[in-house]
Amino acid sequence: MFLFTLGAIEVSILSEGKVLPKSTPWVLTLRFSLSSSSDPVSHVEIYLGDSATFSSYTTDGAFNYATVSTTPNSIVLSSFTFPAGGDASLSLRDLVFSSSEGLKTIQVKLGNSTDTVEVSVPVVVIREDTTVPLKFFHNLLAERPVLLNEVVRVRGVVSAVFGNKAYIQDTFRDTVAGLVLYGEVGAYPGEMLVAEGKFSPYRGLEEISYPTILRREFVGVPEATVVDGLNRARERYSGVLVRIDSVRFDTTLITVPVGENVPITDRYGNTGVLYLDRYGEVESFAPPDTIFDLVGVVDEDSSSAGIVYRIVPRRPSDIIFYNSVMVDGMAPHFALKGDSSSWKIALRSFNPVAKFKVCAPDWGISPEEMSAILLGSRAPDSTFTLADTVCSLFWNPLFSEDTLRITLGPKEVDSVVLLLYSSLDTLTTFKRSVFSPRLYFTTPISEVQRYGDDYSSVMVGQSVVVGGVILADAFAFSSTNTSTYIYDGTAGVNLYSSNFLGLKEGMIVVALGTVAEYNGLTEVIFSSVKVLGQDTTPKPLKLKRGEALGEDLEGSLVRLDTVMATSPPSYAGIGKSFTVSNGTAPITVYVYPNTGIDLSQIRPGTYLSVVGIVGQYDNTPPYTSGYQLIPRKSADLMAVPDEGYTSEELRVAIAKNVFVAGEETARIEVSGPPGTYSLRIYDGTGRLVRTIVEGGSAGIYEWDGTNDAGRRMPPGIYALVVVVNTADGSQKAVKPIVIVAK
């Protein structure tokens, strides 16, 4: 909506169709509304410019009574009366822009014999792949975004991800621009995404909320764009990964906290803001008194007075200091309590390091219980203890890049911070590195899952720190609270919080919380969680034929191959459940609605491959039942086709597949290629109950509902499996369903 006033004329113009495809005929509708206090309007002129043409038009309201004259790129309406408080519209049909994509303007003049209003109505001509260049979401000279509330399609490369916010950027005519995709998009840095959704900025930040991802491929994380000064890192670069050299903190600043705007100054005296996102990898730290280079995405926040542009670093290496050692990465991300643990820490310095020291403060152990070595150079010259701090000292390692391997003896602590010191020559004093690696020690999840006589955890009520890889997007199970699962190599467990956090599959996290039980399901109700990195999801454990779900599998990712559905999906709580037969073991599959899994084709007799997390819902002790297999996404639940079967090769018809066992019979007609046939009946658990024929031929058979011993089978669902071994050695099979009812 565009509102214009000139003299006594007050008009609003609503453009319908502000996103126009290049070289494709389109319809653009302009709706005009005069305020009740406006003077009447008697003429309207519209000019499209030399690059646009239209073939016809339609009008309504007062425009229906106008005298109209047109050219291929203009239209003039005159000799009519458009009264105050009135509405009218004009639609230009077969509108085509022949020039390149970009922001275009349509000139509109309207008025009367006294006054004339002249305005520019913006439209965006999009790429031929129907995506909008990201630069056109940033109105540098307008208060209202052109594409506000429009459903648009965009493409861009992910430069950073913080929780539910994925920052993407693209380059259009040598201009880089950015945007945020907000929601559960499952994005990773370096992915090129094509997304569609509604453009709705939030607190000044250009966002597309809850988009649909249409395509993705990995192309690599974009390089940071060098911006000369904090005063330039504003709207033009909003959403873009940038680098600003030579900045410093305020000298009065004591600490750089997470989740707060922290003032910084560049070499020109321009001020700006650094912001540590709680979903990022940078923890709170003490600011140095030296200059540094800063890499991060440009974010906006208008929750306070005015718009604040801020730089958000992704990891410690995005804050670059020149006179101290920096940490580039670390593996593993955590270690289990009670074990001796070894880490590798990647170090980097812009100048060769003449002396280096690593210390573990408050460790309280002897030097023999800490081992440190620089893998690219050598072992330390000495290791010593001073006031419960163990240190290893290296003289003249002369490295610019190296890997520190440090091994610590077993200790029952939650974490240890390593202090790194370096100097560029052997005479000056050590300078402490700004970022100190934190080594986490976690309680093995197998200990959290250890159960007592009632099958609940023996650690209920205890505070624990657990670490591991997230097995499923939290959104798959709830959009209002956090409920997902974490696996550390020993076992898996549910992570729960009443607040929703966008934890995603593959995230490596450590969480502090309290062990609890909810209807038999062991949980860690966490008060804090820290994302340490990203990893691949562990491979699911394959269940053997006949193996059931149980307490020892709770929280783990498992797989069932070629199991038969024995009941149709039915509502259970907020989701749906159905039963499959894993040989002799019936297993309940529970599907949450947010997973997007299609259950419409699942019916008794459908053969499936299922991957899921083992959960439990049992509200009475002892908690030994109610185990469920919980798929996480569409790929976790796949139908298994009947291999080698086509309707032309083998046909089975059942004349009466609902009948009373012992009183009626099911008539089975089999036709197909020459060969030897077998017809077998299986119950809902997958157990063979009746062989109708073995080594027979195609023809007509009957089943009276009894087993091989002649006993009448109970009411239920049974599967008829027909197999033919043909003369050429191939095997065909089809699996229709027989339903036995009273």
N, C-alpha and C positions, 0 to 999 in steps of 0.2 A: 504494500500500500504506500503510495506517495502522496503527501499532502502539500498543496501549494496555495499561496495567497498572494494576490496582487490587487491593490486597490480594494474594491468591493467584491471581487471574485474570489471565492474560496472553494477549491475543488480537490477531491481525492481521486487518484487514478490507480486502479488495481490491474496489474498485468497478469493474465493467466497464460502460462506458457513462456516462462522466462528462460528456460533451457531449450535451445533449438539445435537440432542436428545439422551439421554442415552439409550443404548440397542436397538436402532432403526436404521436400515440400512439407510445410507445417502450418498450423493455425495459431495465430496470435490474437488474443482477445483483450481489449482494453475496456475496462468498466469505469465510467465516470460518475461521480456523485457530487452534486452541489450542496453545500450546507444550506440550512434554512435561512441564514442571514445573508447569503450571497446574492449579488445581482444576477439576473438571467444571462445566459450565453446564447449567441446567435450564429457563431461560426467556429469551426474546428479545422485545423490543418495538421496533417501528419506527413513527415518526410522520413523515409527509410535510409537514405544515403545511396551512393552509386553502386554499392556491392549487393544490394537487396532488391528483390522484385516480388510482386504478388499478382495473382491472376483475377481474383474476385473478392467480394466483401459481402457481409451481411450486417444489418443494424437492428436495433430495437429501441424502444422508448421514443424520446423526442427526435432521435436521429432518423426515424422512419419518415419524417416529414421534410427532410433536408433536400436541397438541390446538391447533387454530388458530381464532382469532376475528378478524374483520375489520370495518372500516368503510371508507367510500370513500377515506379518507386515512390509515389505520393498519392494522397487522397485529400480532397478539400470538401467539407460539408458547409453549406451556407443556407441563408433564407429560412431559418427555423427558429423556434423559441424553446430554449432549454430552461425551464423555470427553477427557481430556488427550491431546494429540498428534493429535486428530481434525480432520477437515475437513467442512464442510457449506456449502451455498449456498442462497440464496433469490432467486428472480427475480420481480420485479413487472412484470406485463404490462399493455400499454395504459396506461402511465404518461403523464399529461398535466399540464403546468404551465400554468395559465390566466393567470397574472400575466405581467408584462413580463419581458423577458430580463434575465439577470444571474446573479450567484452565489447559489445556494440551498444550504440545508443540510438533510440528513435526519438526524433524531435517532434514535440507536440505543441501547437499554438492553439489557444482558444480564448474567446472573449466576446465583446460586444462593441458597439460604436464608441465606447468611452475607454475601456481598458482591455489589455491583452496579456494573457499569461503565457510564457514560453518556458517549457520544461524539457528535460531529457529523461526518457524512460529507459533504463538499462536492461539489456538481455545478454545472455551468454550463449555463444555458438560453441558447441562441444566438439570433441574429436570424433573422428569417424568410427572409433570403437565405442562410442557413446559415453566416454568418461569425461568429466570436467577437470581441466587443469586446476591444481590446488591453489594457484595464485589468485583465482577469481573468487575464492571464499573470503579474501581479505580486502575489505573496502577501505582503502587508505584515505580516501577523501569524502567518505559518506558515513553518516551516523548509523544507517540501517543497512545490514548486509543484503546484497542483491538477491541471494539465494536462500534467505531465511525461510525455514519450514518447507523448503522444496525437497522432494524425494529425488536424490541424485545418485549417480554412479561415479566412483573415483578409483584411481589406481595410484599406488605408491609403494615405496620400500620402507619397511619397518626399521627405524633407527633406535628406538628404545621402547621398553614396556615397563610400566609401573602399575601393578595390580590390574584393574580393568581398563587402563588407558594405554592404548598402543599408538605411538607417534609414527606417522608415515610422512614421507616427503617425495616430491618429484621435481623434475626440472623441465620448465617450459620456456622456450626461446631464451636459453641461458640464464633463466631466473629460477632459483630454487625456492620452493614454498612447502609448507607443512600443514598438517591437520591431525586431529586426534580421532581415532575410532574408539568409542566408549562402549563397553559391554563385554560379554563373554565371547570374544572372537578367537581365542586360542592362538594369538599371534606370537611370533618369535622374531628377534632382531635378525635382519637379513632377508626376510621373506618379502617378496613382491606380492601385494594383495590387490585384487579387484573387489570392491565392496559397494553395496548399495544400501542406502538408508536416508533418513530425514536429517537435513542440516539444521542443527539447533545448538547454537553456541551456549556455553555455560560459564558464567562469571567472566565473560570476555573471551574465553578460549574457544577457538573454532573447533566444533565437534560434530561428528555424525554419530547419533545415539543408536545403540543396539543394531548395528548393520548386519546384513546378510553377506557372508563371504562367498563370492562367486568363483574365484580362482585364486590359487596361491602357488608360488614356486620360489625356491631359494636362489637368490642372486648375489648375496653378500651384503654386509652392513655398509652403508654409505660412509664416505669420509666426511669428517666434520668440515663445515664451511668456515673459513677464517673471516671473522668480522672485526673490523678495526675500531674497537671502542664499544663500551657498554651502551652508549647512547644510540647506537645503530641496531642493537639486538632487541628490536621492538616488533611492531606489528608485521613488518615485512618478513621477518624471520620467525614469526610465531609458529611453533611446531617443528622447527628445523634443528638438526644437530649442528651446533656451532662451536667454534673455538675462539676464545678471546685471550690474547697474550698480555702478560704483565699487569696483573691485578693484585690487590692486597686487601686484607681485612682491616677493620677499624682497630687501632692499637688498644682501645679500651675493652675489646671483646675478650671474655674469659673462655667461653666455649662455643662451638658451633653445634647447635642442637638440631635434632631431627624434627621436621614438621613445622619449622618457623622460618620466616623471611629474615635473612641475615644480610646486612648491608656490606657491600664491597665497593672498591674504587679502582678505576683503571689508571693508566699512566698519564692520561690527559686530564685527570681530575673528575671525569664523569662518574656518577654513582649508579649503582645497580643493586641487584638482589641475587644471592645464592640461596637455593632451597634444597634441603636434603629430604627426598621423598621416603616415607617409611617403607615402601616396597623396593627401594633401591638397595644397593650393596654398601653404601657409605654410612658408617655409624658416626655418632657424635664424636667430635675430636677437638683438641685444643688448638686454636689457630696459631700459626707461626707469625713471626714479625718480618717475614721476607715476602718478596713478590712471587707469584706463581702464575702458570697458565691454566686456564679453565676450559674444559670441554663439557658440554651438556646440551639438552634440548631447551629451547626457549618456551617457557610456559607463561600463562597469564592468570591473574587472579584479581577480580574486581569486587571481592567481598568487602574490602575496606574502602576507604575514600579513594576513588579513581581507580584506574587500571595499573596494576603492578606487573611489570615484565620481570621474570626471574629465570635464572639459569639453573637447570636441574642436572647435576652429574649422575651418571649411571653406576659408577664403580670408583674405588679409590684411585685407580690409574688415570681417571679423568681430571684429577687435580694434580698438576705437574709441578714439582719443585726441582730446582736445578742444583741445589747444594746439599742434597741428602738422598739416601737410597729410597727407592719407591718399590712397593709390592705390586707385581703384575698379575699374580694369581697364586692359588694354593690348592693342594690336593693331598689327602681327602678333605672333605669339608667338616668331618667330625670323626671322633673315635669312640669306641665303646668303653665304658668305665670298667676298671679291673684288668685291662690289657695294657701291655707296653705298646706305645703308639708311635708311628713314624709319619712325618709330614714332609712334603716337598714344597718349598716356597720360592716362586720366581721373583728375582730381584733385578732392578734396573737402576742405572745411574747415568746421567748425561756426561759425567767425567769419570775417569778411572778412580776407583776407591783405593786410598793408600792404607787405611786401617778400618777395620769393621768389628763390631761387637754385637752379640745377641744375648739378651738376658731374659730370664723367666722370674719375675718378681714374686715374692710371697709363695714361692713353690715349696720351700721348706724341705728340700731333699739335698743329698750330698752330690758333689760334682759327678760322681760315678753314675748317677741315675739320669744324667742328661748327656746326650751325644749330639754334636753339631758338626757338620762338614759342608764346605762349599764344593759341590760336585765338579765345577769347572776349574777349580784351582787346587785347594788342598784342605787338610785338616787344620783345626785351630792350633795356635801356639800355646794356649793355656785355657783351662776351664777351672773356675774358682767360685766360691760361695762367699757372699758378703751380706750379712743381715738378712738371711733367708732369701736372698736373690742369687740365682745361679747364672753365671755368665761364661760365654766362650769368646775368646779374643783372637782376632786374625790380624797379623802384621803383613803389610804389602801384598794383599791379594790381587790388587791391580785389576779389578774386574769392572766392566761396564754393564755386562749382563752375566748372571750366574744363578744357580739354583742352590738354595740352602736346604739341606736335609737335616731335620732335627728329630731326635727320638727321645721320648720321655718315658720314665718308668710308670707303672700303674699308680693311679691316684684317684681318690673318691672326691673329685671336685667337678663343678659344672663347666668351667672354662678357665683358660689361662691366657693372659695377654703377653705376647712377646714384645719386648722393647728392642728396637734396632737403632744402632748408633754407627755413624760413619764420619770419616774425614777425608778430604781430598789430598792431604799431605800428612806426613808423620809427625809434624811439629805442632799443628793446631789441635785444639781440643775437639773431642767428639761432638757431633751434632745429632740430636735425636730425630729419627724419621717421624713425620707427622702422623702417618697411619701405622698402627701397630696390629699385626695379625692376631686374631683371637682364635685359639684352638678350643673347640668344643668337645666335651666329654659327655656322652649320653648314656642313659640307662638302656640296656638291651630291651627291645620290645618283647622278646621272648620271656623276660622276667616280668614285664607288665602283664603279659597274657597268662602267666603261671596261675593255675586255678586251684581252689580248695575243694572241700567235700561237696559244696553246693554248686560247683563249676563257675563261681564268680572269682574275679581276680583276688589274689591274696594281698595285693597292694592297694586295694580300695581305700581312698582317703589320703593316700600319700602323695606328696609333691614330687614330680619327676621332671627331668629334661629328656625329651626323646628327639631323635633325629632320623631323617630318612628321605626317601623320594615320594612325592605325592602320586598316588595311583590313579586319581580321577579328578577332573575339574569339579570344584565344589558346587558350581552352579547346576551340575547334572542332578544333584540330590536335593537342593534347596536354593531359593533365591532370597530368602529372608534371614537364614542363619547359616553358619558354616558347619558342614558335616561332610568330611571326606576321610580318606584312609592314607596312612603313611607306612612305608615298609623300609626296614633297615638291614635286611639280609638275614636277620634271625626270625622275624615274624612281622605281622602287620597289625595295626590297631586303628580304631576310629579317632579322628581329631574333631572336637566339637567346640563351637562357641555360639552364643546367642546372637552375636553380631556377624553380619555377612562380610567375608573377606574373599577376594577373587583368587583363591589358591587354585593353581592349574596343574594338570598332569605333567609330571616330569620335573617340577620344582624340587630342589633340595632345600629342606627347611630344618630348623631346630625349634622346638616349642617347649615352653614351660607351662605346666598345668598340673591338675589333680586327677588321679585315677578314679573313675566312677563306673557304675554299671547302669545300663538302661535296658530293661527288659531282656536281660541276659547278654547284651552287647557290651563288651569292655570299651570304655572311652577314656581319652585324655581330654578333659575340659580345660582348654588352654587359656591362659591370661595374656600370653605374648607369643609371637611367632616371628622368626627371622628367616628371610629367604637368602640362602647362601649361594645359589647357582642353579644350573639346569643340567639334567641328565636324561638318558633314555629310561623309559619305564621298564622295570624288570620283566622278563619273560614269564608268562603265567605257568603255574604248575599244572601238568596234565594229570587229571584224575583217571585212575584205572577203571576198567569196566567192572561194575558192581560196587565201586567205592562211593560211600555216602559222604555228605558234609558233616563236620563235627567241630568240636571245640578247638582241636589242634590246628584247624585250618582257618579259624575266624580271623578276619582282617587281611587274609592273603588273596592274591590274584590267582585264579585257577581257570582251567579250560576243560570243556567237555567236547569230545569229538563224536559226531554222528549219534546223537541221542534222539529219541522219539518223544514228541509231545503227546501226553496222555490226557490232557484236559484243555479246554479252550481258555483264552485269557479272560479273567473276570476282575471286577473292581475289588481292590483291597486297600483300605486307607486312601491315600492320595494317588496311588498308582494302580497297576494291574499285576496279577500274578497268574501263573499257570504251572503245570507240573510236567517234567520230562522224566523219562526212564533211562537211567544209566545202568543198563543191564538189570540186575535185581534191585537196584537202589533208586527209589523215587526221589527227585530233587525239585524243590520249589524255586522257580525263577521269578524274581520281583523286579518290575520295570517302573522307574520313576518317569513322570511325564516330561520333565525337562531334558531327558536324554534324546528325545526326538525319535525313538525307536518305533518303527511301524510294526504293529502286531496284527494287522488286518488279515495277513495270509497264514497265520498260525492257527491250526486246528488239530484235533487228535489225529495222530498218524503222520504229522509233518516231521521230517527229520531235520535236525538242527545241529549247528556247531555253536557253542555258547562260551564266551569268556566273561568273567565277572568276579566281583569281590565277594567273599563269603561274609555275610552278615547274619544277624540273629534277631528274632522277636519272640521272646518267651517270657510271659509276665508272672510265672509261678516257679518258685524253686522246687527241686534243683533245676538249674537252667541247662537242660540237656536236649531240648527240642527247639523247633522254630527256626532252624538254620535256613538261610536263603542265599541263592546265587544272584548277585545284583550286577547286571550289565551296566556299562558306563556310557556307551555311545552306540550308534547304529552299526558300526563295524564289529561290535561284540556279539551280535546275534544274526547269524546267517543261515539261510535255508540250505540244506544239502540236497543237490539234485539226484534223481535216480539215474546213475551212470549207465550209459549204453541203451537207454530205453527211449523209444519213440512210439507214438500211438499206432504207426503203421506196422511196427514189428511185433508188438505184443499188446493184446487187449484183454482186459478182465472186466466182466460185467456181473454185478451182484443183484439178483432180482429182488431179494428181500434182506436188506442189511440191518433192519431193526426187527427182532423177532423174540419169541419167548423160548428160552432154552429148554429142551426136552419135550416141547409140545409142537414147535414149528421148526422149519429148516431154512437155512440161507442157501439159495440156488446160485452156484458160481459157474459162470460160463467163460472158458478160457480159449482164446484163439491166437495163433501166432505161427512163427516159422517152424519147420521140422526140427525135432530134437527131443530131449528127455526133460520132463517137467517135474517140479516139486512144488507142492502147496503146503505151507505151514501156517499155523495159527499161534500167535504170541499174545500173552496178557499184557496189562498195562505196565508191568515191571520189566518187560522184555523177556520173560520166561516162556520157553516153548511148551505149549499145552496140548497141541494136537497136530499130527502129521496127516493131512488129507490124502496125499499121494506122494510117492517118492519114485522117480524113474518112470513116470507115466507119460501120457501124451496129451495134446490139447483136447479139450472136450468139456463136458458138463459134469460138475461135482456138487455135492451137498455137504453142509455142516449142520448138525443138529444141536450144537451148543454144548457138547460133551468133550471131555479130555480123552487122552489115549487109553485111560483105564475105564472109560464108559461112564464116568461120573459127570453129573450136570455142573457146568461152570456157573459161578455166581454172576449176577448182573454186573455189567461193566463195559469197558472199551477194549476191543481186541483188534489186532492187526493181522491181516492176511498177507503173507509174503509169497509171491509167485516168482519162481526162477526157472529159466529154460537154458539148458546147455545145447547150443546149436551144433550142427555137423561141422562147421568150420572152426570149432573150438572156442567161439565167443560165448559170453554169458549175458543174458538180458534179465532184467528184474523190474517188477512193479509192486508197489505196496499200497493197495487200497485198504479201507478200514471196514471192519464188521462191528456193528454195535449190538450188543446183547441187552435186551430189556425184559422185564417181567411182563 
